[in-house]
Amino acid sequence: MRRNRRLIVALLTCTPALGQVEFLDETFEYDRDHPASGRWLGTIQRESTPATFAEILIQQTHDTRSEVAVTALALSARNAPCEDVVIEGRSVRFVLVAGDDPLVFDGIVSEDGQRLTGSLTPRDDGDAGAERGSFNLRRVPRPIDLDNPMRFSGTARSGLGIGLEIAIVLAETPAGNWVGQIDLPRLGLVAYPIVNLTADGNSIRAEVPLGRQPAQIEAILDAQQAHLVGKFHQRGIELSFDLARSDIVEQAQAPPVVQLPQWVRSSWLIRRHTEEPWALVGGNVIDVVTGEIHRNATIVIAGDLIRGISSDPPPEGTRVVDISGAFVVPGFFDLHAHVTPKSPRFAGVEGAEATLQDLLESGVTTIRGLPVTSEGALGWAARINAATLLGPTIVPASSIFEKQKQRTSYGFGDPATVRGWVHKEALLGNRWIKVYNKMDADSL
């Protein structure tokens, strides 16, 4: 491997919307007896949707057995099973079983062994309304299959202190270009392709093609090629990392235990043992079940736990707050609260934070926050728990999930994809997943 410090450009580049893929002019060695074997990257184009990124791995053995894996596909079909695989010479045909719409891939490897192109049709071709399409893939080796790949591993942390294990592998191609892959197991990414890799000196920029909004990687590789320091951005999530050079492994091991900050572990639980008891005296407590009013009552509180309601005086030495004449009811729980910096109802963060205070003063002591993005509600939850922001307790919920993506939702379709999204939302600290009622029973 040449020791030049300047990374040039990835073998595969793509627009942010993945509407076009351009390949550098580089030819790779391959098995002439099994020209379809290898790793193929590129795009799939269907009739009514933008081009989407795909990675297809094909393995052929000398006893004529063949295996196909679609390991990265933005058609909500990543890691779906492949059936009816037929590979003869340069001809490739298989069925990707993705939900109710199995797709037949029928293609051919170019004479130079560098491209795999072909058509996409529904297995039930008698459906007049079924979508067809095409694919255009290029042979690109995995970084671990090249000479002297570099693996950097460690922990990536969000601004809220959540830690996720991460590994990035980079390798130089024979022509001096670079390819890469990333492991973020808790987000469902294992040996996932990194594309659009460019650099200016030791500064690296790249994309991880996850749907229509690719994740962005920005990093600095030190002069000794021993550390990779940077950030990973994707759909409102920002993870910072400082990764050290480590041994090459074939693939990520079992997902590690995630390092969660204390506020995430406790933010949705009632804190009951953190304060000395205190008392509200003289108020009129309304029993919302029976309608009875307990006048001139004493309410003893410890932390967030009501220890008792009675007509007795408070225990000796207890701090007392006189609320004579006031009426006391249980706090209201708003199960569906859209309080977010991006909401058109509020003028930025200050307006939304003022609304949190208004909710509390109106008797709402807990809300289930349903944000446009997760970070706002999670940040407020942490500040309220730390007593640096006045507002109701926030039980954070995720962004919207449903089978087919709409204007404000995330579509998923297959179990593998939704598991990755749920992992991500849970690791951020969300305790509810918001699902639209258009979901069918099988998907749920």
C-alpha positions in Angstrom: 0.0 0.0 0.0 1.5 3.4 -0.9 2.0 5.7 2.1 0.5 8.8 0.4 -1.5 10.7 2.9 -4.0 12.2 0.4 -7.1 10.1 -0.2 -8.3 10.8 -3.7 -11.8 9.8 -4.5 -13.9 6.7 -4.0 -14.4 4.2 -6.7 -18.1 4.8 -6.5 -19.6 8.3 -6.4 -23.3 9.3 -6.2 -25.5 12.3 -5.9 -27.1 13.0 -2.5 -30.4 11.7 -3.9 -28.8 8.7 -5.5 -30.3 9.8 -8.9 -27.0 9.0 -10.8 -24.0 6.9 -10.1 -20.6 7.5 -11.7 -17.8 5.0 -11.7 -14.1 5.7 -11.9 -12.2 4.0 -14.7 -10.6 1.1 -12.8 -10.6 -2.6 -13.7 -10.4 -5.3 -11.0 -9.2 -8.9 -11.2 -11.9 -11.6 -10.9 -12.5 -15.3 -11.2 -12.7 -16.0 -15.0 -14.4 -19.3 -14.3 -17.1 -17.6 -12.2 -17.4 -14.1 -13.6 -20.6 -13.3 -11.6 -18.8 -13.9 -8.2 -17.9 -10.8 -6.3 -19.3 -7.6 -4.8 -21.4 -5.4 -6.9 -22.4 -1.8 -6.1 -24.7 0.6 -8.0 -28.2 1.7 -8.4 -31.7 0.2 -9.0 -34.2 2.2 -11.0 -37.9 1.6 -10.8 -40.6 3.2 -12.9 -42.1 5.6 -10.3 -39.3 6.1 -7.8 -35.9 7.7 -7.8 -32.8 5.6 -8.3 -31.8 3.7 -5.1 -28.4 2.3 -4.0 -27.8 -1.4 -3.9 -25.0 -3.8 -2.9 -25.2 -7.4 -4.1 -22.8 -10.1 -3.1 -22.6 -13.2 -5.3 -20.6 -16.3 -4.2 -20.0 -19.3 -6.5 -18.1 -22.4 -5.6 -16.4 -24.9 -7.8 -19.2 -27.5 -7.2 -21.6 -25.1 -9.1 -23.4 -24.0 -6.0 -24.3 -20.3 -5.9 -25.4 -17.8 -3.2 -26.7 -14.3 -3.6 -27.2 -11.7 -0.8 -28.7 -8.3 -1.3 -27.1 -6.6 1.7 -27.7 -3.0 1.0 -30.8 -1.9 -0.8 -33.0 1.2 -0.3 -36.1 -0.6 -1.5 -37.1 -1.6 2.1 -35.8 -5.0 1.1 -32.3 -5.1 2.6 -31.3 -8.6 3.7 -34.5 -10.1 2.3 -34.0 -13.8 1.2 -33.0 -14.6 -2.4 -34.5 -17.7 -4.1 -34.4 -19.5 -7.4 -30.8 -18.5 -8.0 -29.6 -19.5 -11.5 -26.0 -18.5 -12.6 -24.7 -19.8 -15.8 -21.5 -18.2 -17.1 -22.1 -14.5 -17.3 -25.9 -14.8 -16.9 -27.4 -14.1 -13.4 -31.0 -14.6 -12.4 -32.6 -14.7 -8.9 -35.8 -13.7 -7.0 -35.6 -11.2 -4.1 -38.5 -12.1 -1.8 -39.4 -8.7 -0.3 -42.8 -8.6 1.3 -45.8 -9.1 -1.0 -43.8 -8.0 -4.1 -41.0 -10.5 -5.0 -38.7 -9.1 -7.6 -36.9 -11.0 -10.4 -33.4 -9.8 -11.1 -32.3 -10.9 -14.6 -28.9 -9.7 -15.7 -25.6 -10.3 -17.4 -22.0 -9.6 -16.6 -20.1 -7.5 -19.2 -17.4 -9.2 -21.2 -14.7 -7.4 -19.3 -16.2 -8.7 -16.0 -16.7 -5.2 -14.5 -20.4 -4.5 -14.8 -23.6 -6.4 -14.0 -26.7 -4.9 -15.7 -30.2 -6.1 -16.3 -33.9 -5.8 -15.7 -36.2 -6.0 -12.7 -39.7 -7.5 -13.0 -42.3 -8.6 -10.5 -42.4 -12.4 -10.1 -46.1 -12.2 -10.8 -45.7 -10.6 -14.2 -49.4 -10.9 -15.0 -50.1 -7.9 -12.8 -50.6 -5.0 -15.2 -50.0 -2.4 -12.5 -46.8 -3.9 -11.2 -43.7 -1.8 -11.5 -40.7 -2.8 -13.5 -37.2 -1.4 -13.5 -33.5 -2.0 -14.2 -30.2 -2.2 -12.3 -26.7 -1.0 -13.1 -24.0 -2.3 -10.9 -20.2 -2.2 -10.9 -17.6 -4.7 -9.6 -16.1 -3.1 -6.4 -14.0 -5.2 -4.0 -14.6 -5.1 -0.3 -12.0 -3.1 1.6 -11.0 -6.2 3.6 -10.3 -8.1 0.3 -7.6 -5.5 -0.7 -4.0 -5.3 0.4 -3.4 -3.6 3.8 -6.9 -2.5 4.8 -7.1 -0.1 7.8 -9.7 -0.7 10.4 -10.5 2.0 13.0 -12.8 1.1 15.9 -14.0 2.6 19.2 -17.1 4.4 20.5 -19.2 7.0 18.8 -21.1 9.3 21.1 -24.2 11.5 20.6 -24.4 15.0 22.1 -26.6 13.5 24.8 -23.9 11.1 25.9 -25.1 7.9 24.3 -22.3 5.6 23.2 -22.4 3.2 20.3 -19.6 0.9 19.1 -18.4 1.7 15.6 -15.8 0.5 13.2 -14.7 2.0 9.9 -12.6 0.1 7.4 -10.7 1.9 4.6 -8.5 0.4 1.9 -6.6 1.7 -1.2 -7.4 0.1 -4.6 -4.5 -0.8 -7.0 -5.2 2.4 -8.9 -4.9 4.6 -5.8 -8.6 5.1 -5.2 -10.3 4.3 -1.8 -13.2 2.1 -0.7 -14.7 1.7 2.7 -17.3 0.1 4.9 -18.8 0.8 8.3 -20.1 -1.2 11.3 -22.7 0.4 13.5 -24.5 -2.8 14.7 -27.0 -1.0 16.9 -28.2 0.9 13.9 -28.4 -2.2 11.9 -25.3 -1.5 9.9 -22.8 -4.4 9.5 -20.0 -4.2 6.8 -22.2 -1.5 5.2 -20.7 0.3 2.1 -19.2 3.7 2.4 -19.4 5.7 -0.9 -18.6 9.1 -2.3 -15.3 9.1 -0.4 -13.2 12.2 -1.0 -10.4 14.0 0.8 -8.4 17.2 1.1 -5.1 16.3 2.6 -6.0 14.2 5.7 -9.6 15.5 5.9 -12.0 12.9 4.7 -15.7 13.2 3.6 -17.9 10.3 2.7 -21.5 9.1 2.5 -23.3 6.0 3.8 -26.2 5.4 1.4 -29.2 5.0 3.7 -32.3 5.8 1.6 -32.9 9.2 0.1 -30.9 11.0 2.8 -27.5 9.5 3.0 -25.6 9.7 6.3 -22.5 11.9 6.2 -19.1 11.1 7.6 -16.5 13.9 8.2 -13.2 12.8 9.7 -9.5 13.5 10.0 -6.9 10.8 9.5 -3.7 11.5 11.4 -0.2 11.4 9.7 0.6 8.1 11.3 -2.7 6.6 10.1 -3.3 5.5 13.7 -6.4 7.5 14.6 -9.5 8.6 12.7 -11.4 11.4 14.4 -14.7 12.8 13.2 -18.5 12.8 13.1 -21.4 10.7 11.7 -24.6 12.6 10.8 -27.9 11.0 9.8 -31.5 12.2 10.0 -31.0 14.6 13.0 -28.5 12.2 14.7 -24.9 13.4 15.2 -22.3 11.0 16.6 -18.7 12.1 17.4 -15.9 9.5 17.3 -12.2 9.1 18.0 -11.2 5.7 16.6 -8.0 3.9 17.0 -6.4 1.5 14.5 -7.4 -2.1 15.3 -7.1 -5.6 13.9 -9.1 -6.5 10.8 -12.1 -8.7 11.4 -14.4 -10.4 8.8 -17.5 -8.8 10.2 -18.9 -7.2 13.3 -19.4 -9.5 16.3 -22.7 -9.7 18.3 -24.0 -6.2 19.1 -22.2 -4.9 22.2 -23.8 -3.5 25.3 -24.6 0.2 24.6 -23.3 2.8 27.0 -26.3 4.8 28.1 -26.0 7.9 30.3 -27.9 7.9 33.6 -30.6 10.3 32.4 -31.6 8.0 29.6 -31.9 5.1 32.0 -34.0 7.1 34.4 -35.7 9.8 32.5 -39.0 8.0 32.0 -39.0 6.5 35.5 -40.4 8.3 38.5 -37.5 9.4 40.8 -38.6 8.6 44.3 -35.6 8.5 46.6 -33.5 11.6 45.8 -34.9 14.2 48.2 -35.8 14.5 51.8 -39.6 14.6 52.6 -41.5 17.9 52.4 -45.2 18.8 52.7 -48.0 20.8 51.2 -50.4 21.9 53.9 -53.8 23.5 54.0 -55.0 22.6 50.5 -58.2 20.9 49.3 -57.5 17.6 47.7 -60.0 16.4 45.1 -60.4 12.6 44.8 -60.9 12.3 41.0 -62.4 8.8 41.4 -65.1 9.5 44.1 -65.4 13.2 43.7 -64.9 13.7 47.4 -62.9 16.8 48.6 -60.4 16.3 51.5 -60.2 19.8 53.0 -57.3 21.3 54.8 -55.2 18.2 53.9 -51.5 17.5 54.4 -49.6 16.0 51.5 -46.2 14.5 52.3 -43.9 14.2 49.3 -40.4 12.6 48.9 -38.7 13.0 45.5 -41.5 12.4 43.0 -43.5 10.1 45.3 -46.5 11.1 47.3 -46.0 9.3 50.6 -49.3 10.2 52.2 -52.5 12.4 52.2 -54.1 12.9 55.6 -55.5 15.5 58.0 -52.5 15.0 60.4 -49.8 17.7 60.8 -46.6 17.1 58.8 -43.8 15.2 60.5 -41.5 17.2 62.7 -38.7 18.9 60.9 -40.4 18.6 57.5 -40.1 21.5 55.1 -43.6 23.0 54.7 -45.3 24.9 51.8 -48.6 26.5 52.8 -51.2 26.2 50.0 -54.3 27.2 52.1 -57.4 27.7 49.9 -55.9 26.0 46.8 -57.4 22.9 45.2 -55.1 19.9 44.4 -55.7 17.3 41.7 -53.4 14.7 40.2 -51.2 16.0 37.4 -52.6 15.7 33.9 -50.8 13.4 31.4 -50.9 14.7 27.8 -50.4 11.5 25.6 -49.9 13.3 22.3 -47.9 16.5 22.6 -46.2 18.1 19.6 -43.8 20.5 21.3 -40.7 20.8 19.0 -38.4 23.5 17.8 -39.5 22.8 14.2 -43.2 23.1 14.8 -44.8 26.0 12.9 -46.8 26.8 16.1 -43.8 28.0 18.0 -41.2 30.7 17.2 -38.1 28.6 17.5 -36.7 27.0 20.7 -37.6 29.9 23.0 -41.3 29.7 22.1 -41.4 25.9 22.5 -39.7 26.1 25.9 -42.2 28.8 27.0 -45.0 26.4 26.0 -43.5 23.7 28.3 -43.7 26.1 31.2 -47.3 27.0 30.2 -48.3 23.3 30.2 -46.9 22.8 33.7 -48.7 25.9 35.0 -51.9 24.5 33.5 -51.6 21.3 35.5 -49.9 19.1 32.8 -47.1 17.3 34.7 -46.2 14.7 32.1 -46.3 14.7 28.3 -45.5 12.0 25.7 -43.4 14.1 23.3 -44.0 13.4 19.6 -41.3 15.4 17.8 -40.5 16.0 14.2 -37.0 14.9 15.1 -35.9 13.1 18.2 -33.1 15.3 19.5 -35.3 18.2 20.6 -37.5 16.3 23.0 -34.7 14.2 24.3 -32.6 17.3 25.1 -35.6 18.9 26.9 -36.2 15.7 28.9 -32.6 15.7 30.1 -32.7 19.4 31.1 -36.1 19.0 32.9 -34.7 16.0 34.8 -31.6 18.0 35.7 -33.8 21.0 36.9 -32.3 23.4 34.4 -35.6 23.8 32.4 -39.1 24.3 33.9 -41.6 21.9 32.3 -43.5 18.7 32.6 -41.7 15.3 32.7 -41.2 14.3 29.0 -41.6 10.7 28.0 -39.9 10.8 24.6 -41.5 9.1 21.5 -40.0 8.4 18.1 -40.6 10.0 14.7 -43.4 8.4 12.7 -43.0 4.9 11.2 -45.2 3.3 8.6 -44.9 0.8 5.8 -44.9 3.3 3.0 -43.0 6.6 3.6 -45.2 9.7 3.6 -44.3 13.4 3.9 -43.5 13.3 7.6 -42.8 9.6 8.2 -40.1 7.0 7.8 -41.1 3.9 5.7 -39.5 0.6 6.4 -41.3 -2.4 5.0 -39.1 -5.3 6.0 -38.3 -6.6 9.5 -34.5 -6.1 9.3 -34.9 -2.4 8.4 -37.4 -1.6 11.1 -35.3 -3.4 13.7 -32.4 -1.0 12.9 -34.7 2.0 13.2 -36.2 0.8 16.5 -32.7 0.2 17.9 -31.7 3.7 16.9 -34.7 5.3 18.5 -34.4 3.3 21.7 -30.7 4.1 22.0 -31.4 7.8 21.6 -33.6 7.4 24.7 -37.1 7.2 23.2 -39.6 5.0 25.1 -42.4 4.8 22.6 -42.5 4.1 18.8 -45.1 6.1 16.9 -46.8 4.0 14.2 -49.5 5.3 11.9 -52.8 3.4 11.8 -52.4 2.6 8.1 -50.2 -0.3 9.1 -51.5 -3.8 8.3 -51.5 -6.6 10.9 -48.7 -8.6 9.3 -46.3 -5.5 9.3 -47.1 -4.8 12.9 
